[in-house]
Every structure is written in structure tokens, then in C-alpha cells.
Amino acid sequence: MPKILNELLSLSHTLGNPQHPWAILGEGNTSARLSADTFLVKASGSELRTLTEAHLSEVQFAPLLDVLSSNRPYADADIKALLTGASLTPALPSVETLLHAFLLGLPDVNFVGHTHPVSINGLTCSARGWSALQAGGRLFPDEIVVCGPAPCCVPYTDPGLWLARALRDAIEFHQQAHGVTPKTIYLQNHGFIALGKSAREVQAVTQMADKAAQILLHALACGTPTYLTPEQVARIYQRPDEHHRQKALGL
């Protein structure tokens, strides 16, 4: 646990660093898988930039996944009681803990970083920007190398249980369409989620997604973005030398 704990704290501090316009005050949350049974997640009301072990909750997967898989509605008080009961530590888990429970159960996902980058929300909060993200295109090779072949987009949904269910459905559709789990998830009028095998990968995906969003904003300002073709994306994604670069970057 100490290694995972330290990696999660370091990731949280990086994502909440004021030098990066990714999350301020109590925005965003992070998580890491501890075992098949439990995971760590940022506690409600804490800040990424100053996160400590006391600001983390160790939470059980099973009760959260049971609720997520059902179709019944739950009141806010019910969800709070669920999170409190599933936590093995005093700190109350973030309202987005259900979302983290699902994501950490995906193949090769050991860390999750949810942020609200200014560049990305400039797109998710705009009708034209959201349409550009939904187009699903990649703009340049390094975006493919770090962020994968295509993004996953989730229409605005009330944070908490409903968002977790909507995200689950969007990812399952993405997996069927592309054959892989997305590394980048865009939440309309809300923010961004990066998935990774390691804390380093979550950080790298967030950095590259921020750069890609800035480029897309400039492209939209100049006219119509020119996306790489599906064939070009597939070529970059499958190239052996790019796989070598991924390993060298710790992705």
C-alpha cells in the first residue's frame, strides 16, 4: 500500500498544481486500486494540491458495484449512507466514488484522474466545441500515442450515481466500437477523466489531452479542424516504434 499511496498522492498534487489550470480548490478527484476488494479515493471536500493520507478514503468495491448495476433510483441521503458504509476509513468518499469504482474495474486501469481543465471545459461547455469532441477525431500523432485512438464523450448528467451509470454505458459502447477501453473521457459541461495503468500514465494522458484541447480550440478559431483519417490513426496506433515510445514513456 505505501507505494500506491505515495503514487496517488504525488499524482493528486501534480493534477492540482496551480501551474496547471486543471483543478482548483475542491475540484476533481483521484483514485487507485489497492486490491480486488478495495481502492483509495479522494475524500469529499479535500483539495488535490494539498491531499494527504488523511484526505483519502479506502472503499470497498462490492457494495458500490451492486448499486451501479441496478436500475433503481437512490436519494442523495441513500448515496451518502452507501458511501459511508462502504468506506473503511473515517473520511467521507467523494460523491464521484461510484464512478471510480466502475473505472478501476476496467482492464489495465489502476489509477484514475478526474480534473476540470480550462482548455477542455472551453470545449465541453460550447455547442461547437462539444460537437468537435464528439467527432471522435485525433489531430496529431502524439495524441494517439498517449491518449489512444479515440475519445469517449458523455453528455451532461447529474454527478454521482447517474453520471456513473451514463459513463458505464458510454464506455461499453466505446469498447464495442473501437475494441479498446478509452484513456480519455470528456464530460459535457463538467470536465475530463484520464485512465491509466500507472499514475504516470494518468498524468501523461491529462497533459496531452490539455495540449490537444488547446490545439483544437485554435483550429476551431481558424476554421474547421482537420482530423487525421481513421486509416492514419490506425497506422500510428499500431506502429511498433510507437509502441516502443509508449514503453519508454511509461505508458
PyMOL commands that set and color helices and strands:
alter all, ss='L'
color gray80, all
select helices_A, chain A and resi 2-15+53-55+61-69+76-86+97-103+118-124+127-134+141-147+161-178+199-222+230-238+240-248
alter helices_A, ss='H'
color red, helices_A
select strands_A, chain A and resi 29-33+38-42+56-60+111-115+152-154+184-187+191-196
alter strands_A, ss='S'
color yellow, strands_A
deselect
rebuild
show_as cartoon
